[in-house]
Amino acid sequence: MDLTARTKIQSAAHSFFHTHRQNTMAADAISFDVVDDIERFRALQREWDDLWRLADGQFFQSFAFCHASLIAEEKGSRRKLHCVTGRQNGRLVFVWPLVTYWNSVWKYAAPLAPRNRSPSDILVAPECGSEPLVKSAWDAALKSTGADIVELWRVRSNSLLCRCATTYAATRRTQIEPTYYASLRGLEDWEAFCRSRPGRSKHPDYLKRKLAKHIDFNLEVLDRNDARTSSVVNWLVSHKREWAHVKDIDSQWVFSESSDKFWGDLMLNRTYEAGVMRVFVLWHQQRPIAALIVAVGAKRVDFLTVTYDMELAKLSPGTVLLDEGVKWAFEHGLDVDFTPGSEPYKVSWSGRASYTTSSFLVLPTTWGLMGYRAKMAAKKLQGMMGRAVSLLSSRHAEVDRTGG
């Protein structure tokens, strides 16, 4: 089937989707719609914020996070907004923000998020969170996007979305990862909690005293209302790049202009929910030496990104700041989600408590499955050729060495 014919079919599916009504509950029907322009997307903000609070949503499900991701897209980006919404009696009860784009002759769908493999999931009202609803929304999203390949990153392995995607469609490249968290709510003894943490021989105050012996420092928690927040965010972005360079970490996201736009908008946009996004800062002589961006919810704090002055690396200002962030959450009766990664501080502070996430490709069409198989075959052939060339070079070198 040529590209023009496929586009016509997908356009017809999209038109059908806008008028589609699917009964998914014994009560009133959920009506699904697609929001694919930025003004209609922005018009959802008030309802979206209400739904996010009601559902105790994750940071990546918030309007702010998704809108900041959208406006951070590079100029000329081929990724198009495709936000699936669901309403019951006119009330917003379901949001799944996606983007679609073409890669060669295959159409992809992926969550609306920064290109740093952020976690993803649907946002749904608690009373509507049933498997039949998610299944119907999944089917509707596939029809409206016309996607051959759906790429999902770090979906909770026990979520309805993960269950639906892996049950009703072919999946490939499944990657299971732990996300560490610390359950702090209800705890009262900070010293006892610190002593209970595995893999750490010294109390957090040890590193604070070590740092204080060399430099004076103080901790502050800033939000968008502080005039210094903008410069701190700029400092964080630039020093994160320096850190990645020193550590030889090849991250297109960290070095992209999009990361500047994303963090700047997320931290400073005054239309977003107040008090959610904050930045913890360690100061020395009125300049940052470490910074940590967090999202503060009703029950937890999510640690999103952290960096520090590499010139002070031996004094561990980043670790001191992370320790202070955990203590702040403890004092405010909030759990800590350390977000993806297996860094030692996450394993230690969590007591190795974690939940698993799954990253995978969903291949809902024969065309997508064929494309994936062709890509894997080409990759395998390339690997075989590389090994053959390496073996031949080794044999030639041996001949030259022995003169045989």
URDA-V379729 format. One record per pair of residues at least 6 apart in sequence whose C-alpha atoms are under 7 Angstrom apart, sorted by the first residue. I is the first residue (numbers start at 0). J is the second residue. D is the distance in whole Angstrom. If there is no record, write none. Layout:
BEGIN
((I J D) (I J D))
END
This chain:
BEGIN
((2 104 7) (9 145 5) (12 142 6) (12 143 6) (13 142 7) (13 143 4) (13 144 7) (16 139 7) (16 142 7) (16 143 6) (17 32 5) (17 33 7) (20 30 5) (20 31 7) (21 28 6) (21 29 6) (21 30 6) (22 28 4) (22 29 6) (23 29 7) (23 131 6) (23 132 5) (23 135 7) (27 87 7) (28 87 6) (29 85 6) (29 86 5) (29 87 5) (30 85 5) (30 86 5) (30 87 7) (31 83 7) (31 84 6) (31 85 4) (31 86 7) (32 83 6) (32 84 5) (32 85 6) (33 81 6) (33 82 6) (33 83 5) (33 84 6) (34 40 6) (34 81 6) (34 82 5) (34 83 6) (35 80 5) (35 81 5) (35 82 6) (36 80 7) (44 62 6) (46 91 6) (47 62 6) (48 61 7) (48 62 7) (50 92 7) (50 124 6) (51 61 6) (53 124 7) (54 123 7) (54 124 6) (54 125 6) (56 122 7) (58 64 7) (58 294 6) (59 65 7) (59 118 7) (59 119 7) (60 122 6) (63 265 6) (63 271 6) (64 265 6) (65 111 6) (65 112 6) (67 261 5) (67 264 6) (67 265 6) (68 111 7) (68 112 5) (68 113 5) (68 261 6) (69 111 7) (71 257 5) (71 260 5) (71 261 5) (72 257 6) (73 257 6) (77 100 6) (78 98 6) (78 99 5) (78 100 5) (79 98 5) (79 99 5) (79 100 6) (80 97 6) (80 98 5) (80 99 7) (81 96 6) (81 97 5) (81 98 5) (81 99 7) (82 95 6) (82 96 4) (82 97 5) (83 94 6) (83 95 5) (83 96 6) (83 140 7) (84 93 5) (84 94 5) (84 95 6) (85 91 6) (85 92 6) (85 93 5) (85 94 7) (86 92 5) (86 93 7) (92 123 6) (92 124 5) (93 122 6) (93 123 4) (93 124 6) (94 121 6) (94 122 5) (94 123 6) (95 121 5) (95 122 6) (96 110 6) (96 111 5) (97 108 7) (97 109 6) (97 110 4) (97 111 5) (98 108 6) (98 109 5) (98 110 6) (98 111 6) (99 107 6) (99 108 4) (99 109 6) (99 144 7) (100 106 6) (100 107 5) (100 108 7) (101 107 6) (105 147 6) (105 367 7) (106 146 5) (106 147 5) (106 148 6) (107 146 5) (107 147 6) (107 148 5) (107 149 6) (108 144 7) (108 146 6) (108 148 6) (108 149 5) (108 150 6) (109 149 6) (109 150 5) (109 151 6) (110 119 6) (110 151 7) (114 252 6) (115 252 6) (116 152 6) (117 152 7) (117 153 7) (118 152 6) (118 153 5) (118 154 6) (119 152 6) (119 153 6) (119 154 5) (120 154 6) (120 160 7) (130 159 6) (133 159 7) (133 160 7) (134 163 6) (147 362 6) (147 363 6) (147 364 5) (147 366 6) (147 367 4) (148 360 7) (148 361 6) (148 362 5) (148 363 7) (148 367 6) (149 360 6) (149 361 5) (149 362 7) (150 359 6) (150 360 5) (150 361 6) (151 358 6) (151 359 6) (151 360 6) (152 357 7) (152 358 4) (152 359 7) (153 356 5) (153 357 5) (153 358 5) (154 161 6) (154 356 5) (154 357 5) (154 358 6) (155 161 7) (155 355 6) (155 356 4) (155 357 6) (156 355 6) (156 356 5) (156 357 6) (164 361 7) (168 361 6) (168 362 6) (168 363 6) (169 361 6) (169 362 5) (169 363 6) (170 359 6) (170 360 5) (170 361 4) (170 362 6) (171 359 6) (171 360 5) (171 361 7) (172 359 5) (172 360 6) (173 357 6) (173 358 6) (173 359 4) (174 357 5) (174 358 5) (174 359 6) (175 355 7) (175 356 6) (175 357 5) (175 358 7) (176 355 5) (176 356 5) (176 357 7) (177 339 7) (177 353 6) (177 354 6) (177 355 4) (177 356 6) (178 337 7) (178 338 6) (178 339 5) (178 340 6) (178 353 5) (178 354 5) (178 355 6) (179 336 6) (179 337 6) (179 338 7) (179 345 6) (179 346 6) (179 349 6) (179 351 7) (179 352 6) (179 353 4) (179 354 7) (180 335 6) (180 336 4) (180 337 6) (180 349 5) (180 352 6) (180 353 6) (181 334 6) (181 335 5) (181 336 7) (181 348 6) (181 349 4) (181 352 7) (182 334 5) (182 335 7) (183 329 6) (183 332 7) (183 333 6) (183 334 5) (184 332 5) (184 333 5) (184 334 6) (185 332 7) (193 202 7) (196 347 6) (196 348 6) (196 350 6) (197 347 5) (197 350 6) (198 347 6) (199 347 7) (203 322 6) (206 319 6) (207 319 6) (209 314 7) (210 314 6) (215 283 6) (216 281 6) (216 282 5) (216 283 5) (217 281 6) (217 282 5) (217 283 7) (218 280 6) (218 281 5) (218 282 6) (219 279 6) (219 280 5) (219 281 7) (220 277 7) (220 278 6) (220 279 5) (220 280 6) (221 228 6) (221 277 6) (221 278 5) (221 279 6) (222 228 7) (222 274 7) (222 276 7) (222 277 5) (222 278 6) (223 266 6) (223 267 5) (232 263 7) (235 290 6) (235 306 6) (236 259 7) (238 306 7) (238 307 7) (238 308 7) (239 306 6) (240 253 6) (240 254 6) (242 309 7) (252 258 6) (266 276 6) (275 294 5) (275 295 5) (275 296 6) (276 293 6) (276 294 5) (276 295 6) (277 292 6) (277 293 5) (277 294 6) (278 290 7) (278 291 5) (278 292 4) (278 293 6) (279 290 6) (279 291 5) (279 292 6) (280 287 6) (280 289 6) (280 290 5) (280 291 7) (281 287 6) (281 288 6) (281 289 5) (281 290 6) (281 320 7) (282 288 6) (288 307 6) (288 308 5) (288 316 7) (289 306 6) (289 307 4) (289 308 6) (289 316 6) (289 317 6) (289 320 7) (290 305 6) (290 306 6) (290 307 6) (291 304 6) (291 305 4) (291 306 7) (292 302 6) (292 303 6) (292 304 5) (292 305 6) (293 300 7) (293 301 5) (293 302 5) (293 303 5) (294 300 6) (294 301 5) (294 302 7) (295 301 7) (298 333 5) (298 334 6) (299 333 5) (299 334 4) (299 335 5) (299 336 7) (300 328 7) (300 333 6) (300 334 6) (300 335 5) (300 336 6) (301 335 6) (301 336 5) (301 337 6) (301 338 7) (302 336 6) (302 337 5) (302 338 6) (303 338 7) (306 317 6) (307 316 6) (307 317 5) (325 335 7) (328 334 7) (328 335 7) (337 345 6) (362 368 6))
END
